[in-house]
Amino acid sequence: MMLYGTLMDFTSTTQRFEQIYRNLIVADVKKQLRPLFAADRISDSDAAYALSVASRLALFADGTTTETASTARKAYEVAIRSLGLGNDQHHSSERRAT
């Protein structure tokens, strides 16, 4: 598979995805420790990109090797953490509006 001029297999990720993945983890941890830290915001375009890559990873990472199991776990974490942050940002904007 060619992606941005680079040959990749279906379980490969990009540097951008890896950075967004780390940012999602940090933002989620900060959200859980909110009295101590201000929550980070992940841009909608970064979240959409990460979810797109995570969807591909979830479809092709079968978990039969350590590498593909790790890839499948990343896909799961991106989905769960994006959902949690998205819901939290939606609710905080509703609270500001009232």
C-alpha distance (Angstrom), angle and dihedral (degrees) to the residues before:
residue distance angle dihedral
M1 . . .
M2 3.81 . .
L3 3.79 116.6 .
Y4 3.79 119.9 174.7
G5 3.80 90.3 -19.7
T6 3.81 93.2 -53.2
L7 3.79 125.5 112.5
M8 3.82 108.2 -123.3
D9 3.76 135.6 169.0
F10 3.78 120.7 -133.5
T11 3.80 93.7 -94.8
S12 3.82 96.2 47.8
T13 3.77 120.6 110.1
T14 3.76 133.6 -157.7
Q15 3.77 129.5 -121.2
R16 3.82 88.2 -111.0
F17 3.81 91.2 55.6
E18 3.81 92.1 48.4
Q19 3.82 90.7 51.5
I20 3.81 93.0 48.0
Y21 3.82 89.3 46.7
R22 3.81 90.7 55.1
N23 3.82 90.8 45.1
L24 3.81 90.6 52.2
I25 3.79 91.6 52.6
V26 3.81 92.4 48.7
A27 3.82 92.3 46.3
D28 3.80 91.5 49.1
V29 3.81 93.2 49.3
K30 3.82 90.9 47.7
K31 3.81 89.3 50.0
Q32 3.79 90.1 54.2
L33 3.82 90.6 48.6
R34 3.80 92.8 42.9
P35 3.79 99.3 145.8
L36 3.80 88.1 58.1
F37 3.82 100.4 37.9
A38 3.78 136.0 30.0
A39 3.80 109.8 -117.3
D40 3.82 117.2 -108.5
R41 3.78 120.9 -128.5
I42 3.79 121.3 -133.7
S43 3.80 112.8 -152.1
D44 3.78 117.9 -114.1
S45 3.82 91.1 -120.4
D46 3.83 92.0 52.1
A47 3.81 91.3 47.6
A48 3.81 91.1 48.5
Y49 3.81 91.4 48.9
A50 3.80 92.9 48.0
L51 3.81 91.6 48.0
S52 3.80 90.6 49.2
V53 3.81 92.3 52.5
A54 3.81 91.0 42.0
S55 3.81 90.3 53.7
R56 3.81 90.5 54.7
L57 3.79 91.1 45.8
A58 3.80 91.9 50.4
L59 3.79 91.4 51.9
F60 3.80 96.7 49.2
A61 3.82 105.8 28.7
D62 3.79 101.3 89.1
G63 3.80 97.0 178.4
T64 3.80 94.7 -126.3
T65 3.81 91.6 124.8
T66 3.79 132.4 38.8
E67 3.80 90.0 -109.9
T68 3.80 95.9 51.7
A69 3.81 91.4 43.5
S70 3.81 88.9 54.0
T71 3.80 89.9 48.1
A72 3.81 91.6 50.4
R73 3.81 89.6 49.7
K74 3.82 90.6 53.6
A75 3.78 90.1 51.3
Y76 3.81 90.4 51.6
E77 3.80 93.0 47.3
V78 3.81 92.8 49.4
A79 3.80 90.7 51.5
I80 3.80 95.6 46.7
R81 3.81 96.7 41.4
S82 3.83 93.2 45.0
L83 3.77 90.4 51.2
G84 3.81 92.1 49.1
L85 3.79 93.9 48.0
G86 3.79 92.5 43.6
N87 3.79 92.4 51.8
D88 3.79 91.4 46.5
Q89 3.83 92.7 50.2
H90 3.81 90.6 47.5
H91 3.81 92.5 51.1
S92 3.81 93.6 46.0
S93 3.81 90.7 53.0
E94 3.83 89.3 49.7
R95 3.82 90.1 51.9
R96 3.83 90.6 51.1
A97 3.80 90.8 50.2
T98 3.81 93.6 55.4
